[in-house]
Amino acid sequence: MNRTIIAFLFTLTVLSGYGQQRSDEKIKRMTDSVKAVYLDIVALKNPLLRQTGVSYEVQGSGRISARLQDNPFFRGRLQATRVTAFFNVPVAHLGKNMLSANFAGRQQHIDVHDVESLHPSYPVSDMSFDKYTVSTSFSLTRLDTMFHRPAIFSATATALADPETWQYRFVFTGLIALTLKQTPTTSFSAGLLLLLDPTAPLPIIPFIRYYHKFSAPRLELFFDPSRIALRKELSPKHFLWLSNDIGGNIALFEIDNNNLPPKSIYTTLELKSGLTYEYRMTRKIVLGISGGVSTTATSKILEQDKNRDPYIKNTQNMVPYLQAGISCLPFWKGLTR
């Protein structure tokens, strides 16, 4: 990757010697092309940095056992499907600061069947329903130095809402990280991550990001708080991932029962282990399909305005999953640069 960028920069340097023969506009266009190539390479290796994408996920049917206020509630089987779409917008670049926005939506179909009700005061039967969640995030990121080392400072504010019930929830995350090592094949960063989010296991967790590119087999290792992954480049257009990914999921509920909170949040923290195959169909479009097993670390329902003390706790079995998606590498440079 670095050799490619250096080659482009070298080309620009040579061209700059012919300033009288090349217009400033031509040089600027080529400089922008270098940046675009670099962003494409980074986004290929970091799917969350892609401009937009849509995915469809199917999870297998698995056992679920629920407790209401520490008393047996019900047991049965749960099966879920999800459609997720996102769009990242680089709003503005102001010196060392970057303002960006993210818009996302998720539709979930949840089917609970083979239910055995265990609580005499709150009978439960088979149920099937759809939940919709939309979110808007704004992030301010600053690239600077701290202790004579490159540093990143980032703050993100997110608003989640259910467009059917108009329930909403605000989530805040913050990051401070230092780059401790940077070579052409290895990078290592460490810091602290603040998570004011009901899906988060802790409000503050250590942040560690590690990357290493192995020389011979075109193999790359990625590690950060949300994943550990190995990426194999089969060819310039074909890629294979072996990964463990941690992700949260939220749905907002209104409950029609006088003895339970009327507005609640259903949240899960899931670990997905499996294989992903990606195909770069065009210069900007990437197709992907993945499959493996999904393990639910936590599953709970709590009052909408709380981050802890859930009144329903679920235990769910490991289930298989299959996901297919299409995404687009960065194509919009933002409003200002």
C-alpha positions in Angstrom: 0.0 0.0 0.0 2.7 2.5 1.0 4.7 1.7 -2.1 1.8 2.6 -4.2 1.2 5.9 -2.5 5.0 6.7 -2.7 4.9 5.9 -6.4 2.0 8.3 -7.0 3.7 11.0 -4.9 6.9 10.6 -6.8 5.0 11.0 -10.1 3.5 14.3 -8.7 6.9 15.5 -7.7 8.3 14.9 -11.2 5.3 16.7 -12.8 5.7 19.6 -10.5 9.1 20.3 -12.1 7.2 21.2 -15.3 5.1 23.9 -13.7 5.3 26.0 -16.8 3.9 23.2 -18.9 1.2 21.9 -16.5 -1.5 24.0 -15.1 -2.2 24.2 -11.3 -5.6 22.7 -12.0 -4.1 19.6 -13.6 -1.7 19.1 -10.6 -4.7 19.6 -8.2 -6.7 16.9 -10.0 -3.8 14.5 -9.8 -3.3 15.2 -6.1 -7.0 14.5 -5.6 -6.6 11.2 -7.5 -3.8 10.2 -5.1 -6.0 10.9 -2.1 -8.9 8.9 -3.7 -6.6 5.9 -4.3 -5.4 6.0 -0.7 -9.0 6.3 0.6 -10.1 3.3 -1.5 -7.3 1.2 -0.1 -8.2 2.1 3.5 -11.9 1.5 3.0 -11.3 -1.9 1.4 -9.6 -2.9 4.6 -12.0 -1.1 6.9 -15.7 -1.7 5.8 -17.0 0.9 8.3 -15.2 3.6 6.4 -17.0 2.9 3.1 -19.4 5.6 1.8 -22.6 3.6 1.8 -23.8 0.0 2.0 -26.8 -2.3 2.4 -26.8 -5.8 3.9 -29.3 -8.6 4.6 -28.7 -11.0 7.5 -30.5 -14.2 8.5 -29.9 -15.8 11.9 -31.0 -19.3 12.7 -33.6 -20.3 15.2 -32.1 -20.8 18.7 -33.3 -21.3 22.3 -34.1 -18.3 24.4 -34.8 -18.3 28.2 -36.0 -15.0 29.8 -36.2 -13.9 33.4 -38.4 -11.0 34.6 -37.0 -9.2 37.6 -34.9 -12.3 38.4 -38.0 -14.6 38.2 -38.5 -17.2 35.4 -40.5 -15.5 32.6 -40.7 -17.7 29.5 -38.6 -20.0 27.3 -38.9 -20.8 23.6 -37.1 -20.2 20.3 -36.1 -17.0 18.6 -35.2 -16.3 15.0 -34.3 -12.9 13.5 -33.6 -11.3 10.1 -32.2 -7.8 9.6 -31.8 -5.4 6.8 -29.3 -2.6 7.4 -28.3 0.4 5.3 -25.8 3.2 6.0 -24.4 6.3 4.4 -21.3 8.2 5.6 -20.9 11.8 4.8 -17.5 13.7 5.1 -19.1 17.1 5.9 -16.0 19.4 6.2 -12.2 19.4 6.7 -11.0 22.4 8.7 -7.3 22.2 9.3 -6.6 19.3 11.6 -10.3 18.8 12.3 -12.8 16.8 10.4 -16.6 16.8 10.8 -18.5 13.8 9.4 -22.0 12.5 9.6 -23.5 9.0 9.4 -27.1 8.1 8.5 -28.3 4.6 9.1 -31.5 2.5 9.2 -32.3 -1.0 10.3 -35.4 -3.2 9.9 -35.6 -6.3 12.1 -38.1 -9.1 12.0 -38.2 -11.1 15.2 -40.1 -14.3 15.5 -40.5 -16.0 18.9 -42.2 -19.4 18.8 -42.6 -22.6 20.7 -43.1 -20.4 23.8 -43.6 -21.9 27.3 -44.9 -19.2 29.7 -43.4 -19.5 33.2 -44.8 -16.4 35.0 -48.4 -16.6 36.2 -48.9 -12.8 36.3 -47.4 -12.1 32.8 -48.5 -14.8 30.3 -46.5 -15.0 27.1 -47.4 -16.6 23.8 -45.9 -17.0 20.4 -45.2 -13.6 18.8 -43.8 -12.1 15.6 -43.1 -8.4 14.9 -41.1 -5.9 12.9 -39.0 -3.1 14.5 -37.5 -0.1 12.7 -34.6 2.0 13.9 -33.1 5.0 12.2 -30.0 6.9 13.5 -28.0 10.0 12.8 -24.5 10.6 14.0 -22.1 13.5 13.9 -18.4 13.1 14.7 -15.7 15.6 15.2 -12.2 14.2 14.8 -8.9 16.0 15.4 -5.5 14.7 14.3 -2.8 16.2 16.5 0.1 15.2 18.7 0.4 14.3 22.4 3.7 13.5 24.2 5.4 14.0 20.9 3.4 11.2 19.2 0.6 11.3 16.7 -2.8 11.4 18.4 -6.4 11.2 17.5 -9.2 12.9 19.5 -12.8 12.0 18.5 -16.3 12.7 19.8 -19.5 11.2 18.4 -23.1 12.1 19.2 -25.8 9.7 18.0 -29.6 10.0 18.0 -31.6 6.7 17.6 -35.3 6.8 16.9 -38.2 4.5 16.1 -40.1 6.2 13.3 -43.3 4.4 14.2 -43.5 5.3 17.9 -41.2 8.3 17.9 -39.2 6.9 20.8 -35.6 8.2 20.8 -32.4 7.7 22.5 -29.1 9.6 22.6 -25.7 7.9 22.6 -22.3 9.4 23.1 -18.8 8.0 22.4 -15.4 9.6 22.8 -11.9 8.4 21.9 -8.3 9.5 22.8 -5.6 7.3 21.2 -1.8 7.6 20.6 0.1 6.0 17.8 2.9 4.2 19.5 4.4 2.4 16.5 4.2 3.1 12.8 6.2 1.3 10.1 5.3 0.3 6.5 4.1 -3.1 7.7 3.0 -2.5 11.4 1.0 0.0 13.3 0.0 0.1 17.0 -2.2 2.6 18.8 -3.5 2.7 22.4 -5.9 4.9 24.3 -9.3 5.1 26.1 -12.8 4.7 24.6 -15.8 6.3 26.4 -19.1 4.5 25.7 -22.4 6.0 27.0 -24.4 3.3 25.3 -26.8 0.7 26.8 -25.2 -2.0 24.6 -21.7 -1.3 26.0 -20.4 -3.8 28.6 -18.5 -0.9 30.4 -18.6 2.9 30.2 -14.8 3.2 29.7 -12.7 0.5 28.0 -9.1 0.4 26.9 -8.6 1.1 23.2 -6.0 -0.9 21.3 -5.6 -1.0 17.6 -3.0 -3.2 15.9 -2.2 -3.9 12.3 0.4 -6.1 10.7 1.0 -7.0 7.0 2.8 -10.3 6.5 5.1 -10.2 3.5 4.8 -13.6 1.8 1.2 -14.8 1.7 -0.6 -11.4 1.2 -2.0 -11.8 4.7 -3.0 -8.9 7.0 -3.9 -8.9 10.7 -6.4 -6.4 12.2 -7.2 -6.0 15.9 -9.3 -3.3 17.6 -12.1 -3.3 20.3 -14.7 -4.4 17.8 -12.9 -7.2 15.9 -9.9 -9.4 15.3 -9.5 -10.4 11.7 -7.2 -12.0 9.1 -7.6 -10.7 5.6 -6.2 -12.7 2.6 -5.9 -11.0 -0.8 -6.6 -13.8 -3.3 -6.3 -11.4 -6.2 -6.7 -7.6 -6.7 -10.5 -8.1 -6.9 -11.0 -11.1 -4.5 -10.6 -11.1 -0.7 -11.2 -13.5 2.1 -11.7 -12.6 5.7 -11.6 -14.8 8.9 -12.9 -12.7 11.7 -14.5 -12.4 15.2 -16.7 -9.2 15.3 -18.4 -7.7 18.3 -21.5 -5.6 17.6 -24.5 -4.1 19.4 -28.1 -4.1 18.4 -30.9 -1.9 19.7 -34.7 -1.9 19.3 -37.1 0.6 20.9 -40.4 -0.7 22.4 -43.6 0.5 23.8 -45.1 -2.0 26.2 -48.9 -2.0 27.0 -48.7 -3.2 30.6 -49.3 -1.0 33.7 -46.8 -3.0 35.8 -43.9 -2.6 33.3 -42.1 0.4 32.0 -44.1 1.8 29.0 -41.0 2.8 27.0 -38.2 0.3 26.9 -35.0 -0.7 25.0 -34.2 -4.2 23.8 -30.4 -4.5 23.4 -28.0 -7.3 22.5 -24.2 -7.6 22.4 -23.3 -10.2 19.8 -20.0 -12.0 18.8 -19.9 -13.2 15.2 -17.3 -15.7 14.2 -17.0 -16.7 10.5 -15.7 -16.2 7.0 -16.4 -13.3 4.6 -15.7 -13.3 0.9 -15.6 -10.0 -0.9 -15.5 -9.2 -4.6 -14.6 -5.8 -6.0 -17.0 -5.8 -8.9 -16.1 -2.3 -10.1 -13.6 0.4 -9.0 -16.1 1.6 -6.3 -18.6 -1.3 -5.7 -17.8 -4.2 -3.4 -20.0 -7.3 -3.0 -19.8 -9.5 0.1 -21.2 -12.7 1.6 -20.4 -14.0 5.0 -21.4 -16.9 7.3 -20.6 -18.4 10.6 -22.0 -18.6 14.1 -23.4 -15.8 16.3 -23.1 -15.9 20.1 -25.2 -13.5 22.2 -23.1 -12.3 25.1 -25.9 -10.1 26.6 -29.5 -9.8 25.8 -31.7 -7.5 28.0 -34.6 -5.1 28.1 -34.4 -2.0 30.2 -36.1 1.3 30.7 -35.5 3.7 27.8 -33.6 6.3 29.9 -31.4 3.9 31.8 -28.0 2.3 30.9 -28.2 -0.4 33.6 -30.6 -2.4 35.8 -32.5 -4.3 33.1 -35.8 -5.7 34.2 -35.7 -8.6 31.7 -32.6 -10.7 31.1 -32.4 -13.2 28.3 -30.1 -16.2 27.7 -29.8 -17.2 24.1 -28.0 -20.1 22.4 -25.4 -19.9 19.7 -27.0 -19.8 16.2 -25.7 -19.9 12.6 -26.0 -16.8 10.5 -25.7 -15.8 6.8 -25.2 -12.2 5.5 -25.0 -10.7 2.1 -24.3 -7.1 1.2 -23.2 -4.5 -1.3 -21.1 -1.4 -0.4 -19.5 1.5 -2.1 -16.0 2.9 -1.6 -15.7 6.7 -0.9 -16.8 8.8 -3.8 -17.8 12.1 -2.2 -15.1 14.4 -0.8 -17.3 16.5 1.4 -18.6 20.1 1.4 -15.3 21.7 2.2 -11.7 20.6 2.2 
